[in-house]
């Protein structure tokens, strides 16, 4: 399925990168809790703090840096130079520049950036990378390249990822409501998702406003499209890329088993040779 050029990830994350950076910054207040849950999962999988983690779609580094604060070595990659520039600055601010590395790069060419078996685990957190190219074959190729750069017995963690089951259920019950979110003291976002069931795609438009007294002043807008997967489909794609499915969870705090329609996907895969 070809991407709508108006709703491409390049337009959303690159052309509107400065605005989206403010969204990312608004999420730092929960980053420590998120990283603690990921660390709990890593411990459950038997991965100690000596490991090296690849954080794909790292944004401005909130998860990478919080993991580094807990002793892990983390390399973050993102398509946005704006996000990577800020991630490097924040690593300095938090005193973890020695345990982090941030690189501008495209996940589709990850094997050109790193050698074989460079990492103990690869992480994709908060619905990143997979689905944005609207082509399952592209996602399989990305996971194949991740398979090459992860060590034998290493892991692929796809966490807090949008679920087709949950999105379709919400669309059936609620239709297509708009969501109003205050990002910071002055930025407001109106989010308008549209679920396209025959394509398993959600098209979401974000409209940005600045507060002007009691009024809202229009700033800009952008949209993106995302191909959604059920857990079954995600497992099928990963196994085609060589990964072995291990387990999935409803959430990272309880690590209770995944139940379709109740949460996003938290899935663990392993490289077995």
DAQUINOR-V973707 format. One record per residue. N is the residue number from 0. SS is DSSP state (@ for helix, = for strand, . for the rest). OMEGA is omega in radians with two decimals (NA if undefined). D_LAST is the distance of its C-alpha to the last C-alpha in Angstrom with 2 decimals. Layout:
BEGIN
n: [N & N]
ss: [SS & SS]
omega: [OMEGA & OMEGA]
d_last: [D_LAST & D_LAST]
END
This chain:
BEGIN
n: [0 & 1 & 2 & 3 & 4 & 5 & 6 & 7 & 8 & 9 & 10 & 11 & 12 & 13 & 14 & 15 & 16 & 17 & 18 & 19 & 20 & 21 & 22 & 23 & 24 & 25 & 26 & 27 & 28 & 29 & 30 & 31 & 32 & 33 & 34 & 35 & 36 & 37 & 38 & 39 & 40 & 41 & 42 & 43 & 44 & 45 & 46 & 47 & 48 & 49 & 50 & 51 & 52 & 53 & 54 & 55 & 56 & 57 & 58 & 59 & 60 & 61 & 62 & 63 & 64 & 65 & 66 & 67 & 68 & 69 & 70 & 71 & 72 & 73 & 74 & 75 & 76 & 77 & 78 & 79 & 80 & 81 & 82 & 83 & 84 & 85 & 86 & 87 & 88 & 89 & 90 & 91 & 92 & 93 & 94 & 95 & 96 & 97 & 98 & 99 & 100 & 101 & 102 & 103 & 104 & 105 & 106 & 107 & 108 & 109 & 110 & 111 & 112 & 113 & 114 & 115 & 116 & 117 & 118 & 119 & 120 & 121 & 122 & 123 & 124 & 125 & 126 & 127 & 128 & 129 & 130 & 131 & 132 & 133 & 134 & 135 & 136 & 137 & 138 & 139 & 140 & 141 & 142 & 143 & 144 & 145 & 146 & 147 & 148 & 149 & 150 & 151 & 152 & 153 & 154 & 155 & 156 & 157 & 158 & 159 & 160 & 161 & 162 & 163 & 164 & 165 & 166 & 167 & 168 & 169 & 170 & 171 & 172 & 173 & 174 & 175 & 176 & 177 & 178 & 179 & 180 & 181 & 182 & 183 & 184 & 185 & 186 & 187 & 188 & 189 & 190 & 191 & 192 & 193 & 194 & 195 & 196 & 197 & 198 & 199 & 200 & 201 & 202 & 203 & 204 & 205 & 206 & 207 & 208 & 209 & 210 & 211 & 212 & 213 & 214 & 215 & 216 & 217 & 218 & 219 & 220 & 221 & 222 & 223 & 224 & 225 & 226 & 227 & 228 & 229 & 230 & 231 & 232 & 233 & 234 & 235 & 236 & 237 & 238 & 239 & 240 & 241 & 242 & 243 & 244 & 245 & 246 & 247 & 248 & 249 & 250 & 251 & 252 & 253 & 254 & 255 & 256 & 257 & 258 & 259 & 260 & 261 & 262 & 263 & 264 & 265 & 266 & 267 & 268 & 269 & 270 & 271 & 272]
ss: [. & . & . & . & @ & @ & @ & . & @ & @ & @ & @ & @ & @ & @ & . & @ & @ & @ & @ & @ & @ & @ & @ & @ & . & . & @ & @ & @ & @ & @ & @ & @ & @ & @ & @ & @ & @ & @ & @ & @ & @ & @ & . & . & . & . & . & . & . & = & = & = & = & = & . & . & . & . & . & @ & @ & @ & @ & @ & @ & @ & @ & . & . & . & = & = & = & = & = & = & . & . & @ & @ & @ & @ & @ & @ & @ & @ & @ & @ & @ & @ & @ & @ & . & . & . & . & . & = & = & = & = & = & . & . & @ & @ & @ & @ & @ & @ & . & . & . & . & . & . & = & = & = & = & = & = & = & . & . & . & . & . & . & . & . & . & . & @ & @ & @ & @ & @ & @ & @ & @ & @ & @ & @ & @ & @ & @ & = & = & = & = & = & = & = & = & = & = & = & = & . & = & @ & @ & @ & @ & @ & @ & @ & @ & @ & @ & @ & . & . & . & = & = & = & = & = & . & . & . & . & = & = & = & = & = & = & = & = & = & = & . & . & . & . & = & = & = & = & = & = & = & = & = & = & = & = & . & . & = & = & = & = & = & = & = & = & = & = & = & = & = & . & = & . & @ & @ & @ & @ & @ & @ & @ & @ & @ & @ & . & . & . & = & = & = & = & = & = & . & . & . & . & . & . & . & = & . & . & . & . & . & . & . & = & = & = & = & = & = & . & . & .]
omega: [-3.13 & -3.14 & 2.98 & -3.04 & 3.10 & -3.04 & -3.12 & 3.12 & 3.11 & 3.13 & -3.06 & -3.01 & -3.14 & -3.12 & 3.14 & -3.03 & -3.12 & 3.10 & -3.12 & 3.08 & 3.10 & 3.04 & 3.13 & -3.14 & 3.14 & -3.08 & -3.08 & -3.13 & 3.10 & -3.05 & -3.13 & 3.12 & 3.13 & -3.12 & 3.11 & 3.11 & 3.10 & 3.11 & 3.09 & 3.10 & 3.11 & 3.11 & 3.11 & -3.13 & 3.11 & -3.13 & -3.13 & -3.05 & 3.06 & -2.99 & 3.07 & -3.04 & 3.00 & -3.13 & -3.11 & -3.09 & -2.97 & -3.10 & 3.12 & 2.87 & -3.03 & 3.14 & 3.13 & -3.07 & 3.11 & 3.05 & 3.10 & 3.08 & 3.13 & 3.00 & -3.13 & 2.99 & -2.98 & 2.99 & 3.13 & 3.11 & 3.10 & -3.11 & -3.04 & 3.06 & 3.13 & -3.13 & -3.10 & 3.09 & 3.14 & 3.12 & 3.11 & 3.13 & -3.14 & 3.08 & 3.06 & -3.12 & -3.11 & 3.08 & -3.11 & -3.12 & 3.11 & -3.14 & 3.13 & 3.03 & -3.13 & -2.99 & 2.98 & -3.12 & -3.13 & -3.11 & 3.14 & 3.13 & -3.06 & -3.11 & 3.07 & -3.10 & -3.03 & 3.11 & 3.13 & 3.06 & 3.13 & -3.00 & 3.06 & 3.14 & 3.02 & -3.04 & 2.96 & -3.00 & 3.08 & 3.04 & 3.14 & 3.04 & -3.02 & 3.11 & -3.06 & 3.12 & 3.00 & -3.08 & 3.12 & 3.13 & 3.07 & 3.14 & 3.06 & -3.14 & 3.09 & -3.12 & 3.03 & -3.14 & 3.04 & 3.11 & -3.11 & -3.05 & 3.08 & -3.11 & 3.03 & -3.06 & 3.12 & -2.97 & 2.93 & -3.11 & 3.08 & -2.90 & 3.11 & -3.04 & -3.13 & -3.09 & 3.06 & -3.12 & -3.08 & -3.12 & 3.14 & 3.09 & 3.13 & 3.14 & 3.13 & -3.10 & -2.98 & -3.05 & -3.10 & 3.14 & 3.02 & -3.14 & -3.12 & -3.09 & 3.02 & -3.05 & 3.08 & -3.06 & -3.08 & -3.06 & 3.09 & 3.10 & 2.94 & -3.08 & -3.11 & 3.13 & 3.05 & 3.13 & -3.14 & -2.94 & -3.09 & 3.11 & -3.05 & -3.09 & 2.96 & 3.07 & -3.05 & 3.08 & 3.06 & 3.10 & -3.04 & 3.08 & 2.97 & 3.06 & 3.07 & -3.00 & 3.09 & -3.09 & 3.02 & 3.14 & 3.14 & 3.14 & -3.07 & 3.04 & 3.12 & 3.10 & 3.04 & 3.06 & -3.08 & 3.02 & -3.11 & 3.10 & 2.88 & 3.08 & 3.14 & -3.12 & -3.14 & 3.10 & 3.14 & 3.13 & -3.12 & -3.14 & 3.03 & 3.14 & 3.09 & -3.08 & 3.06 & 3.11 & 3.13 & -3.10 & 3.10 & -3.00 & 3.05 & 3.10 & -3.05 & 3.14 & -3.13 & -3.03 & 3.03 & -3.11 & 3.13 & 3.07 & -3.08 & 3.07 & -3.09 & -3.07 & 2.94 & -3.08 & 2.98 & -2.98 & -3.12 & 3.09 & -3.12 & 3.07 & -3.14 & 3.13 & NA]
d_last: [33.21 & 35.00 & 35.62 & 39.22 & 40.12 & 42.24 & 39.30 & 36.61 & 34.40 & 35.93 & 39.36 & 38.43 & 36.46 & 38.05 & 41.63 & 42.05 & 39.88 & 42.76 & 43.57 & 40.02 & 39.70 & 42.42 & 40.41 & 37.44 & 39.85 & 41.23 & 37.87 & 37.68 & 39.68 & 36.78 & 33.97 & 34.11 & 33.74 & 30.82 & 28.98 & 29.80 & 28.17 & 24.96 & 25.08 & 25.57 & 22.41 & 20.42 & 22.02 & 21.16 & 17.43 & 17.99 & 18.07 & 21.08 & 23.44 & 22.12 & 19.28 & 19.55 & 19.72 & 20.14 & 22.90 & 23.30 & 26.82 & 28.06 & 31.72 & 34.00 & 31.53 & 32.59 & 29.18 & 27.85 & 31.04 & 31.22 & 27.71 & 28.78 & 31.90 & 29.77 & 28.12 & 24.93 & 24.41 & 24.23 & 24.23 & 25.95 & 26.24 & 28.85 & 30.72 & 34.05 & 35.70 & 38.09 & 35.44 & 33.69 & 37.10 & 37.89 & 34.53 & 35.22 & 38.73 & 37.64 & 35.11 & 38.14 & 40.26 & 37.88 & 37.31 & 33.54 & 33.52 & 31.94 & 28.86 & 28.58 & 28.25 & 29.35 & 28.86 & 30.43 & 27.86 & 26.73 & 23.40 & 23.25 & 23.08 & 20.84 & 18.92 & 22.36 & 22.95 & 19.89 & 17.66 & 13.90 & 12.30 & 15.85 & 15.53 & 14.29 & 15.31 & 16.93 & 20.02 & 22.27 & 25.39 & 28.59 & 27.88 & 26.85 & 25.35 & 24.13 & 27.07 & 29.41 & 29.00 & 29.92 & 27.40 & 24.22 & 22.93 & 23.37 & 21.43 & 18.46 & 18.69 & 18.94 & 15.78 & 13.96 & 15.50 & 14.59 & 10.87 & 11.61 & 13.77 & 11.78 & 9.93 & 6.47 & 7.57 & 10.35 & 12.45 & 14.52 & 17.96 & 20.46 & 23.61 & 27.24 & 26.65 & 29.44 & 29.14 & 30.69 & 31.90 & 33.75 & 35.22 & 36.45 & 37.97 & 39.79 & 41.01 & 42.36 & 44.16 & 45.31 & 45.43 & 44.97 & 46.49 & 46.76 & 45.60 & 47.70 & 46.03 & 47.75 & 45.31 & 47.56 & 51.29 & 52.07 & 49.17 & 48.85 & 46.36 & 47.04 & 43.85 & 44.32 & 41.29 & 41.56 & 39.09 & 38.82 & 37.52 & 37.39 & 34.88 & 33.11 & 34.20 & 36.13 & 38.52 & 39.80 & 42.79 & 43.51 & 47.15 & 47.96 & 51.35 & 53.05 & 55.50 & 59.09 & 61.21 & 61.10 & 59.88 & 56.55 & 56.46 & 54.02 & 51.71 & 49.06 & 46.51 & 43.14 & 40.75 & 37.11 & 35.30 & 32.05 & 30.06 & 29.29 & 26.47 & 26.39 & 23.43 & 22.63 & 22.73 & 20.63 & 17.84 & 18.20 & 18.02 & 14.95 & 13.05 & 14.44 & 12.91 & 9.31 & 9.74 & 9.98 & 13.59 & 14.54 & 18.29 & 21.31 & 24.65 & 28.24 & 28.77 & 27.34 & 30.34 & 30.29 & 26.64 & 28.16 & 26.25 & 26.55 & 29.59 & 30.19 & 33.31 & 33.77 & 31.61 & 29.24 & 25.49 & 23.32 & 19.74 & 16.53 & 13.03 & 9.73 & 6.62 & 3.81 & 0.00]
END
